[in-house]
Amino acid sequence: MPNYKEMYLKLLRASEVAINILVAAQQECEELYLQAPPPITELTLLDDKPTK
């Protein structure tokens, strides 16, 4: 008979590890975003009149 408690705990631990990896990756990406230079905000206006 399978040991369901052992299987559940193994899956629970693996899920926690996976979540921690995702949280760490998100935090690293947020830090990279905050450290990046601001984007260029220069706009280019296009002529909205149709050409013939």
PDB file of N, CA, C and O in Angstrom:
ATOM      1  N   MET A   1       0.848  -1.187   0.000  1.00  0.00           N
ATOM      2  CA  MET A   1       0.000   0.000   0.000  1.00  0.00           C
ATOM      3  C   MET A   1       0.889   1.243   0.000  1.00  0.00           C
ATOM      4  O   MET A   1       1.832   1.331   0.786  1.00  0.00           O
ATOM      5  N   PRO A   2       0.595   2.195  -0.870  1.00  0.00           N
ATOM      6  CA  PRO A   2       1.414   3.407  -0.923  1.00  0.00           C
ATOM      7  C   PRO A   2       1.292   4.238   0.348  1.00  0.00           C
ATOM      8  O   PRO A   2       0.251   4.263   1.005  1.00  0.00           O
ATOM      9  N   ASN A   3       2.376   4.909   0.669  1.00  0.00           N
ATOM     10  CA  ASN A   3       2.389   5.783   1.831  1.00  0.00           C
ATOM     11  C   ASN A   3       1.957   7.177   1.365  1.00  0.00           C
ATOM     12  O   ASN A   3       2.774   7.967   0.894  1.00  0.00           O
ATOM     13  N   TYR A   4       0.670   7.460   1.505  1.00  0.00           N
ATOM     14  CA  TYR A   4       0.117   8.714   0.991  1.00  0.00           C
ATOM     15  C   TYR A   4       0.661   9.935   1.723  1.00  0.00           C
ATOM     16  O   TYR A   4       0.847  10.993   1.122  1.00  0.00           O
ATOM     17  N   LYS A   5       0.913   9.788   3.005  1.00  0.00           N
ATOM     18  CA  LYS A   5       1.458  10.918   3.760  1.00  0.00           C
ATOM     19  C   LYS A   5       2.840  11.287   3.217  1.00  0.00           C
ATOM     20  O   LYS A   5       3.136  12.465   3.019  1.00  0.00           O
ATOM     21  N   GLU A   6       3.678  10.289   2.979  1.00  0.00           N
ATOM     22  CA  GLU A   6       5.010  10.538   2.447  1.00  0.00           C
ATOM     23  C   GLU A   6       4.925  11.172   1.054  1.00  0.00           C
ATOM     24  O   GLU A   6       5.678  12.097   0.750  1.00  0.00           O
ATOM     25  N   MET A   7       4.029  10.688   0.219  1.00  0.00           N
ATOM     26  CA  MET A   7       3.855  11.246  -1.129  1.00  0.00           C
ATOM     27  C   MET A   7       3.379  12.691  -1.051  1.00  0.00           C
ATOM     28  O   MET A   7       3.871  13.548  -1.785  1.00  0.00           O
ATOM     29  N   TYR A   8       2.436  12.960  -0.175  1.00  0.00           N
ATOM     30  CA  TYR A   8       1.907  14.317  -0.016  1.00  0.00           C
ATOM     31  C   TYR A   8       3.002  15.269   0.445  1.00  0.00           C
ATOM     32  O   TYR A   8       3.143  16.365  -0.097  1.00  0.00           O
ATOM     33  N   LEU A   9       3.775  14.858   1.441  1.00  0.00           N
ATOM     34  CA  LEU A   9       4.819  15.722   1.972  1.00  0.00           C
ATOM     35  C   LEU A   9       5.910  15.979   0.932  1.00  0.00           C
ATOM     36  O   LEU A   9       6.440  17.088   0.851  1.00  0.00           O
ATOM     37  N   LYS A  10       6.245  14.967   0.142  1.00  0.00           N
ATOM     38  CA  LYS A  10       7.241  15.144  -0.914  1.00  0.00           C
ATOM     39  C   LYS A  10       6.751  16.163  -1.941  1.00  0.00           C
ATOM     40  O   LYS A  10       7.505  17.043  -2.355  1.00  0.00           O
ATOM     41  N   LEU A  11       5.508  16.045  -2.343  1.00  0.00           N
ATOM     42  CA  LEU A  11       4.937  16.985  -3.303  1.00  0.00           C
ATOM     43  C   LEU A  11       4.849  18.387  -2.702  1.00  0.00           C
ATOM     44  O   LEU A  11       5.126  19.370  -3.389  1.00  0.00           O
ATOM     45  N   LEU A  12       4.476  18.489  -1.461  1.00  0.00           N
ATOM     46  CA  LEU A  12       4.380  19.779  -0.786  1.00  0.00           C
ATOM     47  C   LEU A  12       5.740  20.471  -0.723  1.00  0.00           C
ATOM     48  O   LEU A  12       5.846  21.670  -0.983  1.00  0.00           O
ATOM     49  N   ARG A  13       6.784  19.707  -0.375  1.00  0.00           N
ATOM     50  CA  ARG A  13       8.130  20.288  -0.312  1.00  0.00           C
ATOM     51  C   ARG A  13       8.593  20.762  -1.689  1.00  0.00           C
ATOM     52  O   ARG A  13       9.173  21.840  -1.818  1.00  0.00           O
ATOM     53  N   ALA A  14       8.336  19.956  -2.707  1.00  0.00           N
ATOM     54  CA  ALA A  14       8.734  20.333  -4.064  1.00  0.00           C
ATOM     55  C   ALA A  14       7.983  21.580  -4.517  1.00  0.00           C
ATOM     56  O   ALA A  14       8.558  22.442  -5.180  1.00  0.00           O
ATOM     57  N   SER A  15       6.720  21.680  -4.169  1.00  0.00           N
ATOM     58  CA  SER A  15       5.930  22.859  -4.522  1.00  0.00           C
ATOM     59  C   SER A  15       6.492  24.101  -3.844  1.00  0.00           C
ATOM     60  O   SER A  15       6.555  25.170  -4.451  1.00  0.00           O
ATOM     61  N   GLU A  16       6.894  23.963  -2.605  1.00  0.00           N
ATOM     62  CA  GLU A  16       7.461  25.102  -1.877  1.00  0.00           C
ATOM     63  C   GLU A  16       8.782  25.541  -2.504  1.00  0.00           C
ATOM     64  O   GLU A  16       9.042  26.739  -2.619  1.00  0.00           O
ATOM     65  N   VAL A  17       9.607  24.599  -2.904  1.00  0.00           N
ATOM     66  CA  VAL A  17      10.872  24.930  -3.569  1.00  0.00           C
ATOM     67  C   VAL A  17      10.593  25.677  -4.871  1.00  0.00           C
ATOM     68  O   VAL A  17      11.235  26.687  -5.161  1.00  0.00           O
ATOM     69  N   ALA A  18       9.637  25.180  -5.652  1.00  0.00           N
ATOM     70  CA  ALA A  18       9.299  25.813  -6.928  1.00  0.00           C
ATOM     71  C   ALA A  18       8.796  27.245  -6.714  1.00  0.00           C
ATOM     72  O   ALA A  18       9.182  28.158  -7.444  1.00  0.00           O
ATOM     73  N   ILE A  19       7.954  27.432  -5.736  1.00  0.00           N
ATOM     74  CA  ILE A  19       7.428  28.769  -5.443  1.00  0.00           C
ATOM     75  C   ILE A  19       8.552  29.704  -5.031  1.00  0.00           C
ATOM     76  O   ILE A  19       8.592  30.857  -5.459  1.00  0.00           O
ATOM     77  N   ASN A  20       9.460  29.215  -4.207  1.00  0.00           N
ATOM     78  CA  ASN A  20      10.590  30.052  -3.774  1.00  0.00           C
ATOM     79  C   ASN A  20      11.482  30.443  -4.949  1.00  0.00           C
ATOM     80  O   ASN A  20      11.994  31.562  -4.993  1.00  0.00           O
ATOM     81  N   ILE A  21      11.671  29.534  -5.896  1.00  0.00           N
ATOM     82  CA  ILE A  21      12.461  29.848  -7.088  1.00  0.00           C
ATOM     83  C   ILE A  21      11.775  30.948  -7.893  1.00  0.00           C
ATOM     84  O   ILE A  21      12.431  31.885  -8.349  1.00  0.00           O
ATOM     85  N   LEU A  22      10.464  30.838  -8.069  1.00  0.00           N
ATOM     86  CA  LEU A  22       9.718  31.845  -8.826  1.00  0.00           C
ATOM     87  C   LEU A  22       9.729  33.205  -8.133  1.00  0.00           C
ATOM     88  O   LEU A  22       9.875  34.236  -8.790  1.00  0.00           O
ATOM     89  N   VAL A  23       9.579  33.213  -6.834  1.00  0.00           N
ATOM     90  CA  VAL A  23       9.599  34.473  -6.080  1.00  0.00           C
ATOM     91  C   VAL A  23      10.970  35.133  -6.197  1.00  0.00           C
ATOM     92  O   VAL A  23      11.062  36.345  -6.392  1.00  0.00           O
ATOM     93  N   ALA A  24      12.029  34.343  -6.078  1.00  0.00           N
ATOM     94  CA  ALA A  24      13.378  34.897  -6.195  1.00  0.00           C
ATOM     95  C   ALA A  24      13.611  35.476  -7.588  1.00  0.00           C
ATOM     96  O   ALA A  24      14.195  36.551  -7.725  1.00  0.00           O
ATOM     97  N   ALA A  25      13.158  34.769  -8.619  1.00  0.00           N
ATOM     98  CA  ALA A  25      13.314  35.269  -9.991  1.00  0.00           C
ATOM     99  C   ALA A  25      12.540  36.568 -10.181  1.00  0.00           C
ATOM    100  O   ALA A  25      13.036  37.495 -10.821  1.00  0.00           O
ATOM    101  N   GLN A  26      11.342  36.643  -9.638  1.00  0.00           N
ATOM    102  CA  GLN A  26      10.546  37.862  -9.758  1.00  0.00           C
ATOM    103  C   GLN A  26      11.248  39.022  -9.060  1.00  0.00           C
ATOM    104  O   GLN A  26      11.296  40.127  -9.600  1.00  0.00           O
ATOM    105  N   GLN A  27      11.784  38.789  -7.890  1.00  0.00           N
ATOM    106  CA  GLN A  27      12.476  39.849  -7.152  1.00  0.00           C
ATOM    107  C   GLN A  27      13.718  40.327  -7.901  1.00  0.00           C
ATOM    108  O   GLN A  27      14.004  41.524  -7.934  1.00  0.00           O
ATOM    109  N   GLU A  28      14.459  39.388  -8.506  1.00  0.00           N
ATOM    110  CA  GLU A  28      15.634  39.771  -9.291  1.00  0.00           C
ATOM    111  C   GLU A  28      15.225  40.625 -10.487  1.00  0.00           C
ATOM    112  O   GLU A  28      15.882  41.618 -10.800  1.00  0.00           O
ATOM    113  N   CYS A  29      14.151  40.240 -11.146  1.00  0.00           N
ATOM    114  CA  CYS A  29      13.676  41.017 -12.298  1.00  0.00           C
ATOM    115  C   CYS A  29      13.206  42.405 -11.879  1.00  0.00           C
ATOM    116  O   CYS A  29      13.445  43.381 -12.590  1.00  0.00           O
ATOM    117  N   GLU A  30      12.545  42.498 -10.744  1.00  0.00           N
ATOM    118  CA  GLU A  30      12.112  43.804 -10.247  1.00  0.00           C
ATOM    119  C   GLU A  30      13.318  44.694  -9.967  1.00  0.00           C
ATOM    120  O   GLU A  30      13.287  45.887 -10.268  1.00  0.00           O
ATOM    121  N   GLU A  31      14.383  44.128  -9.393  1.00  0.00           N
ATOM    122  CA  GLU A  31      15.592  44.903  -9.127  1.00  0.00           C
ATOM    123  C   GLU A  31      16.227  45.373 -10.435  1.00  0.00           C
ATOM    124  O   GLU A  31      16.665  46.519 -10.534  1.00  0.00           O
ATOM    125  N   LEU A  32      16.280  44.496 -11.436  1.00  0.00           N
ATOM    126  CA  LEU A  32      16.832  44.883 -12.735  1.00  0.00           C
ATOM    127  C   LEU A  32      16.011  46.013 -13.349  1.00  0.00           C
ATOM    128  O   LEU A  32      16.569  46.944 -13.931  1.00  0.00           O
ATOM    129  N   TYR A  33      14.706  45.934 -13.221  1.00  0.00           N
ATOM    130  CA  TYR A  33      13.828  46.973 -13.755  1.00  0.00           C
ATOM    131  C   TYR A  33      14.080  48.304 -13.059  1.00  0.00           C
ATOM    132  O   TYR A  33      14.150  49.347 -13.709  1.00  0.00           O
ATOM    133  N   LEU A  34      14.213  48.266 -11.752  1.00  0.00           N
ATOM    134  CA  LEU A  34      14.427  49.503 -10.995  1.00  0.00           C
ATOM    135  C   LEU A  34      15.794  50.121 -11.270  1.00  0.00           C
ATOM    136  O   LEU A  34      15.949  51.339 -11.177  1.00  0.00           O
ATOM    137  N   GLN A  35      16.786  49.299 -11.608  1.00  0.00           N
ATOM    138  CA  GLN A  35      18.130  49.803 -11.869  1.00  0.00           C
ATOM    139  C   GLN A  35      18.327  50.239 -13.322  1.00  0.00           C
ATOM    140  O   GLN A  35      19.331  50.878 -13.635  1.00  0.00           O
ATOM    141  N   ALA A  36      17.410  49.915 -14.195  1.00  0.00           N
ATOM    142  CA  ALA A  36      17.556  50.234 -15.618  1.00  0.00           C
ATOM    143  C   ALA A  36      17.356  51.735 -15.838  1.00  0.00           C
ATOM    144  O   ALA A  36      16.612  52.386 -15.104  1.00  0.00           O
ATOM    145  N   PRO A  37      18.024  52.270 -16.849  1.00  0.00           N
ATOM    146  CA  PRO A  37      17.815  53.696 -17.154  1.00  0.00           C
ATOM    147  C   PRO A  37      16.393  53.911 -17.666  1.00  0.00           C
ATOM    148  O   PRO A  37      15.777  52.993 -18.209  1.00  0.00           O
ATOM    149  N   PRO A  38      15.878  55.119 -17.494  1.00  0.00           N
ATOM    150  CA  PRO A  38      14.510  55.365 -17.960  1.00  0.00           C
ATOM    151  C   PRO A  38      14.435  55.240 -19.481  1.00  0.00           C
ATOM    152  O   PRO A  38      15.406  55.528 -20.180  1.00  0.00           O
ATOM    153  N   PRO A  39      13.299  54.816 -19.983  1.00  0.00           N
ATOM    154  CA  PRO A  39      13.164  54.673 -21.428  1.00  0.00           C
ATOM    155  C   PRO A  39      13.164  56.035 -22.120  1.00  0.00           C
ATOM    156  O   PRO A  39      12.835  57.054 -21.514  1.00  0.00           O
ATOM    157  N   ILE A  40      13.531  56.032 -23.374  1.00  0.00           N
ATOM    158  CA  ILE A  40      13.484  57.263 -24.175  1.00  0.00           C
ATOM    159  C   ILE A  40      12.013  57.577 -24.426  1.00  0.00           C
ATOM    160  O   ILE A  40      11.254  56.726 -24.891  1.00  0.00           O
ATOM    161  N   THR A  41      11.626  58.798 -24.117  1.00  0.00           N
ATOM    162  CA  THR A  41      10.214  59.149 -24.230  1.00  0.00           C
ATOM    163  C   THR A  41       9.948  60.078 -25.411  1.00  0.00           C
ATOM    164  O   THR A  41       8.908  60.733 -25.471  1.00  0.00           O
ATOM    165  N   GLU A  42      10.883  60.129 -26.338  1.00  0.00           N
ATOM    166  CA  GLU A  42      10.693  60.977 -27.505  1.00  0.00           C
ATOM    167  C   GLU A  42       9.627  60.359 -28.408  1.00  0.00           C
ATOM    168  O   GLU A  42       9.698  59.179 -28.752  1.00  0.00           O
ATOM    169  N   LEU A  43       8.658  61.156 -28.780  1.00  0.00           N
ATOM    170  CA  LEU A  43       7.581  60.686 -29.639  1.00  0.00           C
ATOM    171  C   LEU A  43       7.776  61.198 -31.056  1.00  0.00           C
ATOM    172  O   LEU A  43       8.254  62.312 -31.270  1.00  0.00           O
ATOM    173  N   THR A  44       7.408  60.389 -31.996  1.00  0.00           N
ATOM    174  CA  THR A  44       7.444  60.784 -33.393  1.00  0.00           C
ATOM    175  C   THR A  44       6.013  60.849 -33.886  1.00  0.00           C
ATOM    176  O   THR A  44       5.300  59.846 -33.878  1.00  0.00           O
ATOM    177  N   LEU A  45       5.595  62.028 -34.316  1.00  0.00           N
ATOM    178  CA  LEU A  45       4.229  62.194 -34.828  1.00  0.00           C
ATOM    179  C   LEU A  45       4.202  61.825 -36.299  1.00  0.00           C
ATOM    180  O   LEU A  45       5.054  62.254 -37.077  1.00  0.00           O
ATOM    181  N   LEU A  46       3.231  61.042 -36.664  1.00  0.00           N
ATOM    182  CA  LEU A  46       3.051  60.632 -38.057  1.00  0.00           C
ATOM    183  C   LEU A  46       1.948  61.448 -38.673  1.00  0.00           C
ATOM    184  O   LEU A  46       1.013  61.860 -37.987  1.00  0.00           O
ATOM    185  N   ASP A  47       2.051  61.685 -39.962  1.00  0.00           N
ATOM    186  CA  ASP A  47       1.012  62.412 -40.682  1.00  0.00           C
ATOM    187  C   ASP A  47      -0.221  61.531 -40.767  1.00  0.00           C
ATOM    188  O   ASP A  47      -0.146  60.409 -41.269  1.00  0.00           O
ATOM    189  N   ASP A  48      -1.349  62.022 -40.286  1.00  0.00           N
ATOM    190  CA  ASP A  48      -2.559  61.196 -40.277  1.00  0.00           C
ATOM    191  C   ASP A  48      -3.407  61.386 -41.541  1.00  0.00           C
ATOM    192  O   ASP A  48      -4.483  60.800 -41.660  1.00  0.00           O
ATOM    193  N   LYS A  49      -2.922  62.209 -42.486  1.00  0.00           N
ATOM    194  CA  LYS A  49      -3.663  62.399 -43.715  1.00  0.00           C
ATOM    195  C   LYS A  49      -3.276  61.328 -44.713  1.00  0.00           C
ATOM    196  O   LYS A  49      -2.092  61.049 -44.902  1.00  0.00           O
ATOM    197  N   PRO A  50      -4.266  60.724 -45.354  1.00  0.00           N
ATOM    198  CA  PRO A  50      -3.942  59.673 -46.323  1.00  0.00           C
ATOM    199  C   PRO A  50      -3.236  60.255 -47.549  1.00  0.00           C
ATOM    200  O   PRO A  50      -3.537  61.365 -47.989  1.00  0.00           O
ATOM    201  N   THR A  51      -2.306  59.495 -48.082  1.00  0.00           N
ATOM    202  CA  THR A  51      -1.617  59.938 -49.297  1.00  0.00           C
ATOM    203  C   THR A  51      -2.345  59.375 -50.511  1.00  0.00           C
ATOM    204  O   THR A  51      -2.939  58.298 -50.457  1.00  0.00           O
ATOM    205  N   LYS A  52      -2.283  60.133 -51.614  1.00  0.00           N
ATOM    206  CA  LYS A  52      -2.980  59.693 -52.819  1.00  0.00           C
ATOM    207  C   LYS A  52      -2.041  59.022 -53.765  1.00  0.00           C
ATOM    208  O   LYS A  52      -2.454  58.584 -54.839  1.00  0.00           O
TER     209      LYS A  52
END
